[in-house]
Amino acid sequence: MLYFLIVIALLLLGYAGYLVSFVRRGRPIPAKAYLVLAVLNGLILAAVLAWAIAR
């Protein structure tokens, strides 16, 4: 479970870095980007809760 959390966290950081490159170029962030960020955050939250309950 810990490795799953690490992988999802790295995906979230990588995607956030990708979105920062949009902002630096002066382009607006696509609307779907917020949905992807919400899904990744939800996965982290669900995994942390499941991991905490299992311990």
C-alpha positions, 0 to 999 in steps of 0.5 A: 500500500505504501508503494501505491501511495508513493506512485500516486503522489509522484504522479500528482507532483508530475502533473502539477509540474506539467500544469505549472509549465502551462502557467509559465507560458501564459496559457490557461489551465485546461478545465479537465485538469482540475478534474484530473487533480481531484481524482488523483487527490481522491485516490491519495485520500482513499488510500491513506484512509484504507491504510490507516484503517488496516493498521 
